[in-house]
Each structure stands twice: as C-alpha cells, then as structure tokens.
C-alpha cells in the first residue's frame, strides 16, 4: 500500500485542487491512502478537507494534526501515522499528473533495491517567470527539477525535492526521522532536513533514483519571486547548512565552508558569462544568492 502524505500550514487556497488531482489518479483507490497532516493551520484548511472527504467517499482520506510546529515534525507525524509501506511526500501547493501515484507504486513493486526516488518538479506560475531567472535561481525559488527522460541516479550533490519524494517506510527505521531542528517552521524558511536524510541514506549506500514520469506542478505565487522572499530564503539556506553540519562535527562544517569557496568561484565565472552575453542582472542575482548563503553559513545577522 502507498501513503500520499501532505504536510500543510495555512494553504487553504491550494489544498482543494491538490486533493482533487490526487483523487483523479489512475491508481486503484484500494492501493493508496491520502494522509493530510495539519501543522496548526489557522485558516479554512479543515473545512476544505471535510468538503473533499464528502465529495470523494471512495478515497481513503485521513486528516491528522501535528501540534509541534515545523515541517520536519509534520513529516515525522506522517511516517508514524502512515499505513502504507511506500510513503510519497507531496507539497501542499502543487498539482500532480494522473499517473503520478501509479508510477511510484509500480516502480517500488518492480525494484525492491530502490529505497527512495523522486521525479520532476515543474513550476506553475501565477504571474510570469522573472527575466533574471537562471537555471540556478529557478531551481532555488520554484524547486524546479528535471534531469531528463531516463531513469537515473541523481547528479553528485543532488537529491529528490522534498515536495516530490517517495521512500520505503523502512528507510526511516534505519536512518531515523527528520531532524526537527531543521526545516521550515511556520513562516520561517529554514531548510536542509531533506538533505540530512539523503546524506544518511548515501552513507548506507541506499539506492536513490530519479524517475522522469511522476511529475509534480509546483504553484509559484508572485510573493516567492520578490526580493524579500529571495533574501530570506537564501540567507536561511546558509543558516540551515551551518546548523546541519555543525551538528555532525566541526570537520563537516569546515568541509562545507571549503565547498562554499568553490561555489563562489563558479558564481563569479557565471557573472562574467552573463555580463558578456548582455544579461548582467542574471549574474548579479547569483552573486546576491551566494552572498546571502555565505552570511548564513558564518552565522552573520541578516
């Protein structure tokens, strides 16, 4: 059995369409459940979910509350409550394709060696894509993921997007639960809880694959394309990495600082390339991205 887990905090605008898109999937209703984890919502999320449950009595839908604030805590609640042995985490501001759940279910059934996998994430803009976007800033702000049309391992240093990721439940018996000191809490933009899990899986040599067909469409409102969100997000990426690596040890933190120097070198090369090609705004946005992450890594105030 498969459990589709949706962790949500005040996303009443998007929950209804997401649930409808899952219910429209072609996987037999007996083969999956939808588990929605309410992380202290103060909007009309509960009412939207009640309406969905009434309209789709054929769907095995459960609604639970996690009172500890934070995405990691909500994800852990999903693990504990799930009845399925395959867990699929789906962002609460997204839509999924009709074959989404069946793709994951069939892959895990046919490939017992696969412990986790993820699929493409395509942005669905409520306004328009900014002119200063590059593949790097697009991935940052929209969680855009696309590694082609073939099943493959992820490129070095990459892993499934947390909003479109599937795991065997037994993975968490071996690597532990999501670190509640990491990840988003309310309106905070802390991160790295997914990277923490995948790093532990890599250490145990667990197979993690990219699948090209379970596509998730991530809805991007205008607020996620504005300067304040960009600055907060990138700074807290650095802060999250500082916290994650220091929890492992000082040597891990120093390795991350060395990696940041390499990233700076790449950023400056890209600045030159974009400037020469008459797109300096794209290059300078990458510099701003890198500077915010670096300040977060060093624990500097925003």
Secondary structure as UniProt FT lines:
FT   STRAND          2..8
FT   HELIX           12..23
FT   HELIX           29..31
FT   STRAND          32..38
FT   HELIX           45..55
FT   TURN            57..58
FT   STRAND          61..65
FT   HELIX           71..81
FT   STRAND          86..90
FT   TURN            92..93
FT   STRAND          94..96
FT   TURN            98..99
FT   HELIX           100..110
FT   TURN            112..113
FT   STRAND          114..118
FT   STRAND          121..125
FT   TURN            131..132
FT   HELIX           135..142
FT   STRAND          152..153
FT   TURN            156..157
FT   TURN            162..163
FT   STRAND          164..168
FT   TURN            169..170
FT   HELIX           171..175
FT   TURN            180..181
FT   TURN            186..187
FT   HELIX           193..203
FT   TURN            204..205
FT   STRAND          207..210
FT   STRAND          216..220
FT   HELIX           222..225
FT   HELIX           227..248
FT   HELIX           250..276
FT   TURN            277..278
FT   HELIX           280..297
FT   TURN            298..299
//
